């Protein structure tokens, strides 16, 4: 009986680790895109504001899917 209970718990642990890894990768990719966007803006306030808005929306979407 104990083995039957441990198997689903082990599977959950592995899936959560994989999910965390996936989330970290997605957030890292998003940071790279944000950085490239800032570079392409050449300091324009409207451009930076648009990138920040899109960044916050996508970041929240990733975090919602990961939790």
Protein Blocks (a to p, Z undefined) as FASTA:
>chain_A
ZZmmmmmmmmmmmmmmmmmmmmmmmmmmmmmmmmmmmmmnnopaklmmmmmmmmmmmmmm
mmmmmZZ
